[in-house]
Amino acid sequence: MVGWPRGEARDCKSLYTGSNPVPTSIFCESVRATHSEGCWFMSADHSDRPWGHYQVLQESKFHKVKCIYVKAGARLSYQRHQKRREHWFILAGVATVVVEGETFTRVSGETVDVEIGQLHRIGNTGTDELIFIEIQTGTYFGEDDIERIEDDYLR
Protein backbone atom coordinates (compact mmCIF):
# COMPACT_ATOMS: atom_id res chain seq x y z
CA MET A 1 0.00 0.00 0.00
CA VAL A 2 1.33 3.42 -0.95
CA GLY A 3 1.39 6.07 1.81
CA TRP A 4 0.20 9.65 1.50
CA PRO A 5 2.63 11.52 -0.77
CA ARG A 6 4.54 14.61 0.36
CA GLY A 7 2.17 15.81 3.08
CA GLU A 8 -1.08 15.38 1.17
CA ALA A 9 -4.23 15.86 3.22
CA ARG A 10 -5.67 12.53 4.35
CA ASP A 11 -9.24 13.61 3.48
CA CYS A 12 -8.50 13.76 -0.27
CA LYS A 13 -7.32 10.67 -2.11
CA SER A 14 -4.23 10.94 -4.26
CA LEU A 15 -4.50 10.63 -8.00
CA TYR A 16 -2.28 8.00 -9.56
CA THR A 17 -0.70 7.70 -12.98
CA GLY A 18 0.83 4.25 -13.11
CA SER A 19 2.78 3.76 -9.90
CA ASN A 20 3.55 7.44 -9.26
CA PRO A 21 1.24 9.44 -7.01
CA VAL A 22 0.26 12.86 -8.36
CA PRO A 23 0.01 15.67 -5.79
CA THR A 24 -3.61 16.70 -5.37
CA SER A 25 -3.33 19.65 -2.98
CA ILE A 26 -4.55 22.18 -5.54
CA PHE A 27 -7.41 19.90 -6.61
CA CYS A 28 -8.40 19.22 -2.98
CA GLU A 29 -8.41 22.91 -2.10
CA SER A 30 -10.61 23.60 -5.14
CA VAL A 31 -13.10 20.93 -4.06
CA ARG A 32 -13.08 22.13 -0.44
CA ALA A 33 -13.69 25.72 -1.58
CA THR A 34 -16.83 24.66 -3.44
CA HIS A 35 -18.30 22.51 -0.65
CA SER A 36 -21.74 23.69 0.46
CA GLU A 37 -24.27 22.03 2.73
CA GLY A 38 -23.41 18.42 1.98
CA CYS A 39 -22.69 18.51 -1.79
CA TRP A 40 -19.23 18.48 -3.34
CA PHE A 41 -19.00 20.42 -6.58
CA MET A 42 -16.66 19.36 -9.34
CA SER A 43 -17.96 21.89 -11.85
CA ALA A 44 -18.15 25.65 -12.23
CA ASP A 45 -21.71 25.36 -13.60
CA HIS A 46 -23.61 27.09 -10.79
CA SER A 47 -26.98 28.72 -11.45
CA ASP A 48 -29.00 30.98 -9.16
CA ARG A 49 -32.78 30.84 -9.45
CA PRO A 50 -35.58 32.68 -7.61
CA TRP A 51 -36.35 29.47 -5.64
CA GLY A 52 -32.71 28.75 -4.72
CA HIS A 53 -29.81 27.45 -6.81
CA TYR A 54 -28.26 24.37 -8.35
CA GLN A 55 -24.82 23.07 -9.17
CA VAL A 56 -24.08 20.71 -12.06
CA LEU A 57 -21.98 17.88 -10.64
CA GLN A 58 -21.52 15.87 -13.82
CA GLU A 59 -22.79 15.72 -17.36
CA SER A 60 -22.33 13.81 -20.60
CA LYS A 61 -24.38 13.24 -23.74
CA PHE A 62 -26.24 10.51 -21.79
CA HIS A 63 -26.95 12.20 -18.44
CA LYS A 64 -26.73 15.27 -16.21
CA VAL A 65 -26.42 15.26 -12.41
CA LYS A 66 -27.29 18.33 -10.31
CA CYS A 67 -27.30 19.17 -6.62
CA ILE A 68 -30.37 21.38 -6.12
CA TYR A 69 -31.06 23.68 -3.15
CA VAL A 70 -34.59 25.00 -2.58
CA LYS A 71 -35.18 27.83 -0.11
CA ALA A 72 -37.73 27.39 2.67
CA GLY A 73 -41.19 28.22 1.33
CA ALA A 74 -40.11 28.10 -2.33
CA ARG A 75 -40.94 25.69 -5.14
CA LEU A 76 -39.96 25.02 -8.73
CA SER A 77 -42.43 25.44 -11.59
CA TYR A 78 -45.05 22.81 -12.42
CA GLN A 79 -43.44 21.50 -15.60
CA ARG A 80 -42.72 18.64 -17.97
CA HIS A 81 -39.95 17.58 -20.33
CA GLN A 82 -40.15 15.86 -23.70
CA LYS A 83 -36.58 14.59 -23.89
CA ARG A 84 -35.55 13.57 -20.40
CA ARG A 85 -36.64 11.73 -17.28
CA GLU A 86 -35.53 12.66 -13.77
CA HIS A 87 -34.66 10.75 -10.60
CA TRP A 88 -34.51 12.77 -7.36
CA PHE A 89 -32.71 11.63 -4.21
CA ILE A 90 -33.58 13.75 -1.17
CA LEU A 91 -30.53 14.62 0.95
CA ALA A 92 -31.93 17.09 3.50
CA GLY A 93 -35.20 18.82 4.31
CA VAL A 94 -38.75 17.85 3.44
CA ALA A 95 -39.84 17.78 -0.21
CA THR A 96 -43.42 18.39 -1.21
CA VAL A 97 -43.75 16.70 -4.60
CA VAL A 98 -46.46 16.79 -7.25
CA VAL A 99 -46.38 14.26 -10.11
CA GLU A 100 -49.32 14.23 -12.52
CA GLY A 101 -51.53 15.99 -9.96
CA GLU A 102 -50.75 13.62 -7.08
CA THR A 103 -49.12 15.35 -4.07
CA PHE A 104 -46.87 13.52 -1.61
CA THR A 105 -43.95 14.14 0.74
CA ARG A 106 -40.39 12.79 0.63
CA VAL A 107 -37.64 13.09 3.26
CA SER A 108 -33.90 12.41 3.44
CA GLY A 109 -33.00 9.06 1.86
CA GLU A 110 -36.20 8.80 -0.20
CA THR A 111 -36.53 9.13 -3.98
CA VAL A 112 -38.90 10.29 -6.72
CA ASP A 113 -38.99 9.18 -10.35
CA VAL A 114 -40.40 11.44 -13.06
CA GLU A 115 -40.90 9.94 -16.52
CA ILE A 116 -40.67 11.78 -19.85
CA GLY A 117 -43.79 13.90 -20.37
CA GLN A 118 -45.04 13.71 -16.77
CA LEU A 119 -46.10 16.95 -15.11
CA HIS A 120 -44.07 17.47 -11.95
CA ARG A 121 -43.04 19.95 -9.27
CA ILE A 122 -40.92 19.88 -6.14
CA GLY A 123 -41.15 22.40 -3.35
CA ASN A 124 -40.04 23.14 0.16
CA THR A 125 -42.83 23.77 2.65
CA GLY A 126 -40.43 23.28 5.56
CA THR A 127 -38.31 25.79 7.46
CA ASP A 128 -34.92 24.30 6.49
CA GLU A 129 -33.32 24.30 3.06
CA LEU A 130 -34.32 21.34 0.84
CA ILE A 131 -31.33 19.67 -0.83
CA PHE A 132 -31.63 16.91 -3.40
CA ILE A 133 -29.67 15.25 -6.18
CA GLU A 134 -31.34 15.22 -9.60
CA ILE A 135 -30.21 12.66 -12.15
CA GLN A 136 -31.45 13.39 -15.67
CA THR A 137 -31.33 10.73 -18.38
CA GLY A 138 -32.57 10.96 -21.93
CA THR A 139 -31.54 12.54 -25.21
CA TYR A 140 -31.33 16.26 -24.33
CA PHE A 141 -30.75 18.20 -21.10
CA GLY A 142 -31.05 21.88 -22.07
CA GLU A 143 -33.20 24.31 -20.07
CA ASP A 144 -35.31 24.87 -23.21
CA ASP A 145 -36.80 21.38 -22.71
CA ILE A 146 -38.81 22.81 -19.79
CA GLU A 147 -42.48 23.38 -20.55
CA ARG A 148 -43.78 25.42 -17.62
CA ILE A 149 -47.48 24.94 -16.87
CA GLU A 150 -47.51 27.03 -13.70
CA ASP A 151 -44.75 29.21 -12.28
CA ASP A 152 -44.65 31.33 -9.11
CA TYR A 153 -42.01 33.57 -10.73
CA LEU A 154 -43.82 34.28 -14.03
CA ARG A 155 -41.09 32.82 -16.24
N, C-alpha and C positions, 0 to 999 in steps of 0.2 A: 504494500500500500504506500502510495506517495504522500508525504506530509504536505503541509501548507507551505507554498513557496514564498520566500522573501517577505515574511510579515503580512501576508494576505489576511484579511478579516475572515474569521471562521464562519460568519453568517452568509457568505457568498462563496459558492463553489468556484473552483478554478476551471478555466477553459483549457482543454488539452489539444495539442496538435501532435499526433504521434505520441512519443513518450515525454515530450517537453511541456511542462506547464506554462501557460501564458498568463502573465500578471493581469488581474481583473480589477484592480483598485479603481481605475477610472470608470469602468462599466458599473461596478458596485455602487459607487457614489452617485452615478446617474440614476440608477434604479432607486436608491434610497431617497434621492431628492424628489422623485415623482411618486412616492408612496403616499396614499391618502385613504384613510378610513378602511383599511382592509384589502385594497386592491393594489397590485403592483403594476405599473405602467411600463410598457416596453416600446411605446410609440409616442410621437409628438402630436398625434391626431386627437386633440381635446376640443370639445365643442360645448359652449354654454348655451343653454336654452332657458325660456322663461320658467319652466318647471324644475330646473336643476342643471345637470350637465352629464356628459358621458365622455369616456375615454376609449378609443379603439385599442384593444390589446393585441389583436392579430387579425390579418386578413389575407385572403388569396382569391383566386378566381372561383373557388368552391365554397368559401365561407367567410364570415366576418364575426369577430367576437368583441363585445363591448362590455365595459363595466359602467353601469348606469346608476346615477344618484338622483333621487327624487326628493325635493324639499317637502317638509311636513305641510299637509294641506293641499299639495299640488297633484296634478295628474297629467298624463300625456293625452293626446287627442284620441278620439274614437276613430279607428282607421282600419285599413286593410291593405294588403300587398298582393300583386299579381305574379311576382317572380321570386318570392322567397317565403320560407316558413321560419318561425322563431321558436326557440326553446329558452325559457327563463328559469334561472336558478336563484332563489332568494337567499341573500347573504345576511341581511340585517333589516330590521323594521318589519312592518306589517303591510303587505300588498293587498289592495282591493282591486280585484281583477274582473273585467267583463269580457266574455268571449261569446259572440253571437247572442247577445242579450242576456246571458246568464251571469249573475254576479256571485263571486265567491271570494274568500280570503285565503292568502298563503303567507306563511311565516318562514323564518330562517330554516334552510334545509329542504324546503318544498319546491316543487317545480310546476311550470305551466307550459303546455305545448299549444302553439297557434299554427294552424295549417294555412297554406296558400289560399287567399281569398276570404278567410274568416275575419269578420269584424272583431276588433279587440281593443282593449284599453287597460292600462295599469295606472294605479294612483296610490297616493299615500294619505290615508285618513288618520294616521297616527301622529304622535308628537315628535318622534325621532326620524332622522333621515332614513329613507328606504334605499337599500343598495342591492342591486341584483346583476347577475351576469346574463347577457343576452347572446345566444348563439344563433346566427342566421345561416341558413343553408338554402341553396337554390341556384338560380342562373344570373341574378343581378342584385346588387346591394346598395344602389344609389338612393339618395334621399328622395329623388323624383319618382320612386315606386311607392310613395305614401299617398294613398287616397284618403284624405281627411273627411269624415262624415260629420263630426262635431269637434269643435276646438275651443277651449276656454280662452285662447289667446288670439283668436280671429286670424289665424294664418291661412 
